[in-house]
Amino acid sequence: MTHVPYAYCYRCAFNMTYPACEMQCAKYVDYILNTPYTGMDDVAAVIVESEQGEGGYVAPPPEFFQIIKQACEKYGCLYIADEVQSGAGRTGKMWCIEYAGWYPTSSPGARAWAATCHGGHHLPGGYGEEPLPGSQPSTFAGNAMSCEVCMTNIDLITDPEMDLLGRAVVLGGEIKDRLTEAMKTVKCIGEVRGRGR
């Protein structure tokens, strides 16, 4: 696994300023994937958080994702939008990657043999097809109640009468406005980040 810098414009890893930087952070991913001798000669997928979570809730410019997706297409690997923290309506859209102008087309799943793999010891074709005693290879896998709860949550998030997506945009905007106003007097606030109107 290789990590590359995220598009964190406030603390740019390349010491550049947006938009004059022309998204060097995203172009670096293209370079890593599409240049010989970088060590990236067998990449299955590139995983990118649609809004970086624990790294500071950073919302990059849309072209960051577009350049990386194009690099993946040139190289022939999957682009995976990690929506664990930013999906399910938290940013005012069902999926945060929608801010970049595209929509998810699939969700992860696994073949039966993969669900029994533990630490790479089990392989398809008859070797080690039984799970280890007491193991849990996937959180809530095949759990009917979890599936029903998930479907109910999707119904609530997308209910037009409740308008939770619109509410997230409005409240996010209000918080962003108040913090931006506070920047004028609170010197320790260097930047206000987040989605909102």
HELIX and SHEET records of a PDB file:
HELIX    1   1 CYS A    9  ARG A   11  5                                   3    
HELIX    2   2 GLN A   24  ASN A   34  1                                  11    
HELIX    3   3 PRO A   62  TYR A   75  1                                  14    
HELIX    4   4 CYS A   96  ALA A  100  5                                   5    
HELIX    5   5 ALA A  114  THR A  116  5                                   3    
HELIX    6   6 ALA A  144  THR A  158  1                                  15    
HELIX    7   7 LEU A  164  ALA A  182  1                                  19    
SHEET    1   A 2 ALA A  45  GLU A  49  0                                        
SHEET    2   A 2 LEU A  78  ASP A  82  1                                        
END                                                                             
